[in-house]
Amino acid sequence: MIKSTEHILLSIISFLYLMLFAAEYVRNQVSIEHSAILSSVWFSSSGILIPGTCFHFMVKFCRLDRNMPKYIYPYVFYLPVIIVAANIFTGAKLISAQEFVEMGNWKLPVYNAGYYAAMTGSIITDGLYLIPLMIAKARAVVQEQKTIYNQLAFGIIVAILWHCVFGYINYGDKLPPYPYLYSGIIWCYFLRRTMKKHDFLNLYDKRYEKLFNMNPQAILLVDQNLTVKHANPAAIRMLQSLPFSVHRVAEWLDPALRQDIMERKKISGREIELHYRENQENKRMILLVYADYVFVDNELHTLLFLQDMTVEKTQREEITFLAYHDPLTRLPNRRFFHSKLDEALEHARRNGETLALLLIDMDNFKLLNDTCGHLAGDEALQQLAQILRDSEGESSLSARMGGDEFVMLVAGSPSAQSIEELAGQIKSRFDDFISEKFGLPTVGVSIGYSFYPKDGTEGQALISAADKAMYLRKHGKSKENA
């Protein structure tokens, strides 16, 4: 796993502090006449590079780099490299102690004006580290972030106090040279303590990488802009076929869910439905969404867990649908039609309206099955059902009553003429289909109809009246054929 910029910067800071202590160790092992050059080239160069690297870490850690122009960030933090080069080029005498005295076991720098000026500059620099922390704290949206910034700021203040106590006061040979350097260890202690307590800037995610990748549930790690930062293989498999941008969840989450995520609300089992076209077909994906929030690199992220419920939801919908619909023609069944007929009759009574009921029966259906097979019979039933659906108006309802018998309800006070024309259209379309598809002119439909309240005030009475009318038409047609 690739380490973040913050980890790399912390490694560089640690290395530079190690160089400071290594320089002091070597300087105290050689004769004192080498102290000035070692201090200038090795010790001072490492010390000059530390502030720029520390500022880079602070700005990156506090996410202030996003507000900096690209031509400035991160180059501004490496200007001390120019100072180091200039110091070495001019003889390494600009920025370092040049006078040392041997006392006891140590070769100590002379506490002169140059030393105190460098110490004051170092303390001021430490104080400036507090600025990005305070800016980030003011922008923090949750208390945990503010606590992190407070603890790191406290560590800097302790380090500054250490600088003052052990940098300005000359303890002679009672302490090693430059005892203020140990403030870096104090700062690292506070940083590590805060990292462990709040679980940030660490590499614990390595422990869970396999769990993340092997989890069969789709998992997305989303930043505050609803951009996907990481997706496990299950999420990639689930979403890669979708035509919209998987990496921009804001484009396919519904507005209410987006708003809840932006407000950091915990989401448990929220159902969303995605609609898209694939191979010229309308398709949908139904997802259950769970959401919670975690800190990643000191930035609040959203963990989205997605469960594909398309198959289960489709199966449940199909079961519910088949309870009230015919599986072959997909029209409402007898049970559903009777309930809607009762509702339509009650509405007509209250509003003083009329309605019509058409009963449609297929002629010579057995002949079609015997001649062309049962699949042809099923196709004819489906085609008649489609013709009825196409013929429905806003106040109409068609259903399959059973076998080759269908029914249509037309509410809204239709006229006898309009019903006669409707029956003619249905018959004509079906006759054309049978003639073109199977070439059997004797296969067709007979349609009888009745009106409320003229032919009856109850549903069964209307069906019986329509059935009698249909029988007369069918009987008359049989005589004509004979």
N, C-alpha and C positions, 0 to 999 in steps of 0.2 A: 504494500500500500504506500502511495506517495505521501510524504509528510507535507504538512501545510507550511505556508510562509512563516507563520509564527514559530513553528518548531525549528525551522532552519535558523531564524534569527536568534532564538534562545541558545541554539548550539554555538553560533558565532560569538555571542556574548560570553558564554561559559568558556570558550576557547581563549578569548581575549583576556578574561580574568586569570585564566591559567597561565597565560604568557606574562602577566604582571608578576605573579608569584614566582614563576620560573626565572624571570629577569632578576628579581631580588635575591633568589637563592644563588644564582651564578655570580652576581655582583659581590656577595659576601664570601664567596669561595676564592676569589682572585684578589690581587693586591689592590689597594685603594686608588692607585693612579688610573686604574681602568674604570672606576665608578662613573666618571663624568660621561664617557662615551657610551657605556652600557645603559646609563640612565637616559641619555638623549635618543639613541637609536632604537633600543629595544623597549625599555620601560615606558618612556613618554609616547612612543608611537602606538603602543597597545592602548595606553590610557586615552589618547586623543580619539581613537576609533570607537571606543565604547559609547560615548554620548550619542553619536549619530545612529549607531546600531540600536541603542536603547530607544531612541525617539522613533525610529522606524517600527520597532516592535510595538510601542505604545499606540502609535497611530493606526497600525494594522489591526491590533487587538481590539481597539475601540471602534473600528470600522469608520474612522475619519478619512481614510484614504479615498473613499468614494466621492468625497467632496473636493478632492484636490485635482487640478488639471493634469493631464497625462504628461505634459512637458516638464512638470515639476516633480511628480511622484514617479519613482522613489528616489530620483537623482539627488534631490536636495539633501538627503540624509548621508550622502557620501562625499560631501564637500570636505569633511575632515581628512579624506585621503590626499587632497591637494595640500592641506596644511602639513601633513606628515612628509610628503614629497619635498615641499619647500624647506622644511626643517632639516631634512637629511642633505638636501642639495646645498644649503648654506653653511654646512659644517656641523649641523646638529647641535646648535647652541642657542636656538631661539626659545624653545619651550621645554625646559627641564632644569633641574638643580645642577649646578656646576661645581658646587663646593661641598665637600664631604669631610667628616672627621671620624677618626677611629676611636670608639669608646667601648671598652670591654670586649664582648664577642661580636659587636656590630660595627658596621661602617655607616654612620648616620649622616643624613643631609643637614646642612646648616640652615637653621630657621631664619632666613633673611627676608627682605622685602619681596623678592621674586617668588620665594616659596609661599608666603602668605597670599600673594596675589593669585597664584595658581590654585591655592586651596579655596579662596573665596569664589573664584570662577567655577570650581568643581561643585561647591555647595549650591551656587545659583543654578547651575545646570540641573542638579538633582531636584531642586524646587520646581523647575520648569516641567519636569515629568508629570507633575500634578495637573497641569493644564488639560491635556487630552483626557485624563481620567475624569475631571470635573465636567468637561463638555459631554463626554459619553454618559455620565451619570444623569445629567440634566435631560438627555434625550431618551434615557432608558424607559421602557414601557412596563416592566415588571419589577417587583421588589428584589427578586433574586439577582438581577443584573446590578441593581444599585448596591446590594450587599457586597458583590464581588469587587466593584470599583472602590467602595469604602475600605475594604480590607487591604487592597493593593496600595491605596493612598496612605493608609496607616503604616504599611511597611516602608514606604518612601520617607515618611516623616521620621520614623525610627532611624532609618539609614542616615538622614540629614543630621539628626542629633548626634549620632555616632561620629559623623564627620567632624562636627564642631568640637566635640569633647576630645577626640583623639587626633584631630588634625591641627587645631590651633595651639594646643598645649604640648610643650616639649617635655616628654617624660624621660629624656636622656636614654641611658642604656637599660632602663627597667623594662622597656618594651622593644619589639623588633622595629626596624625602620618602616615608615609609612603605616602605622597601625590603623589608619582610617580605611585602608583597603578592605578590611574585613566587613565593612558596611555592605559590600557586594554579596557576601555570604548571607548577611541578614536579609537583604532584599530577596535573594533566591529562596531562603527559608520561607518567607511570607508568601512568595509566589507559589511554591510547591504546596504549602499548607492550604492555600485557597483552591488550588487545582484539585487536590484530593477531596476537600470538603464539598465543592460544588461540581466536581466531575467535568471539568472543561480543559481544553488544550492537552488532553492525554491521548494515549493510543489504546485505550480499553476497547475501542470498537473492533480491534483485531479479534478479540475473543468472540465477538458476536457476528463476524463476517460470514462464517459458514451457516449459522442459524438464519441470517438474513437471506442468504442466497438459496438455501434449501427449503425455506418456508413455502408451502404450496399456496399460501394466501398472497395475493398481490399487495405489495407494500411500496409506497412512495414517500420519499423525504422531500418536502416542499418548503421553499424559503418564504420570506414575508411577502414577496411579490407573486406568490403562487406559481413559481417556476420550479420544475422538478430538478432536484440536485442529484438524487440517486433513485433508481428503480431496481427492484430485485427481478430475477429472471421470470418469476411467475407474472409480475406486472407487465413485463415486456411482451410475453406471449399473449396475455389477455388483450392488450391495447394496441399492439403493433399493426393490426389490420384496420384500425379505425382511420377514417380519412382526415380527421383533424389533428392538430398538433398535440401529441401526447405530453410533450414537455411543458405545455402551457395549460395547466388544468383549469385556469380561469376561463378558457374558451369553451369548455364543455361541462363545467359544473353549473347547476342552476343558480340564479342570483341569490336566492334565500340561503342556500348552503354556502356560497362564497362569502356572504355577509357574516354568517355565523363563524366561519373560519377566521375572517379578518378580526372579529371581536373576541377571538380565542375561546369560543364556547366548546365544551366537550360534546362530541357528536357520537351517538351510539345507534347503529342500525338504521340510518337515514336512507330511504330508497330513492334512487334517481333513475331516470330513463333516458338513454341516449338514442337518438334517431339518425340514421345515415343511409346512404345508398351504396349498394355494392352490386356490380354486374347488372345494372339497370333495375335492381330490386330494392324496395324499401325494407330496411332492416332496423332492428332495435337491440339494445343491450341494456339489461336491467341490473343495476349494481346496488348492493348494500354498502354504505359508507360509514366507517368508524374513524374518528379523528381525535388525536391528542397532541400535546405540544412538548418539545424537548429543546434543550440548548445544544447547539453544535457550533464549536469554535466561537463561543460567547455570543451567538446570534440565535434568536428564537426561531425554531423551525416547526413545521407541522408534519406529523406522521399520519399518513392516510392509509387505512387498510380497506381494500376493495374486495368484495365478494360477489362473484358473478352469479346472479339469481335468474338469468334469462330462461334456462331450461325449466327450473322449478316453477317460476312464475307462469310460464307458458302452459305448463302441464296443469297447474291449478286453474288457470283461466279456461283451459279446454274442458276440464271436468265440470266447472261451473256452467260453461256454455252448453255442453251436451245435456245438462239437466233440463234445459228449456229449449233445445234446438235439435233438429233432425241431423244426424251425422253425415248422411249422404248429400242432401241438398243444402245444408247449413241454414235452412229456413227455421223459424220458430216451430215448435211442435204443438200438438193438440192442447196440452196443459197450459202452455204459455198463452196460446191464442184465446182460450176461453177466459183467462183472467183479464186479458186486455179487452176482450169483447164486453165483459161485464162493466169494466171501467168506462168504455165508450158509450154504452147504453145509459149509464148513470149520468154521464156528462150531457148526452143528448136530451135526457129528461129534464135536467136542470135548466138547460138553455133553449129548450123548445126547438131542437134541431132534428133532422132526419139523418139516417145513415143507410148504406146499402151493404149487402153481403153477397158475394159471388162464390159459388161452389163450382170448382173446375175438376172434371173427371176425364181421364184419358180414354179414348176409344181404341178398342182392339189392341190393348197393351200386351196381352198374351201372344197375339200374332207376332208382334215385334220381337218378343223374347224368343219365341219358337223359331222364327225365321233368321234373325240376326244374332241371337245370343243374349245372355243376361247382361253382359257389359254394355251392349247397345241399349238395353232397357234402362240401365243406370244412367247412361249418357243422356237419354231422352228426358228422364226425370230431372236431371241437373239442368238441362237446357230450359225446360219448362219453368223451373224454379228461378232461373236467371231472368227469363222473360217477365215473370211476375215481379221480381225485384225492380227491373227497369221500368215497369208500368206503375209502380207505387208513387203516389204523391205525398205531400207533407203529412196528410191525415189518413194515410193508408197503411195497412199491415197485411202481409201474406204469410201463410203457414202451410205446412204439409200435415194433413189430417191422418194420413196413413195410406200405404199402398200407392195407388196412382191417383189419389184424391187430394186436391188442394183447396184452399179457401182464401178469399181476400176480403178484408173489411175496408170500406171507404166511408169515412165520416165527413162531417162538414156540410150536410144537406146537398148531396149530389142530385142532379136531375136524372130522370129515366133515360133521356137521350144520351147523356154523357156516359152512363153505365153501359148502355147498349154499344156505344162506340168503343169503350174500353174493352168489352168482351170481344168485339170484332177484331180489334188490334191484337189481342192476345192469341186468338184463334188463328189469325192470318200469319203471324210470325211463327207460330209453332208448326202450322201446316207447311210453310216454306222450308223450315229446318228439316222436317221428316222427309219431304220430297227430295231435297237436295242431298241429304245424307244417306237415306236408306231406300228411297224410291218406292214407298208404300203409301199410296194415296188413301187407303182406308183407315190408316192410323192418324188420329187427330185428337181433338178435345171437344167435349160438350160442356157448356157453361150455362148454369141457371143462377138466377139472382132473386133476392127479396129485399124489401124496404121496411125499415122501422119508421113509424109504428103501423104502417098500412098492413103488413103481412104478419106482424107479431110484435110483442113488447118484451119478450124474453129471448135470450140467446138461442136456446134450443128450438124455439118456435121459428125463428128466422132461418136457422140451418135446415129445418124440415121443409119450410116453404121453398127455399132455394133448391133443395134436393128434388122436390117434386117438379119444379120448373126445369131442372137439368134433365130429369128422367123423360119429361115430355119432349124436350129437344132431341135427346138421344134416340127416343123411340121413333120420333118423326124422321130422323135421319136414317134409321134402320129401314123404315118403310120405303124411303126414297131409294136407298141402295138396292132394296129388294126389287 
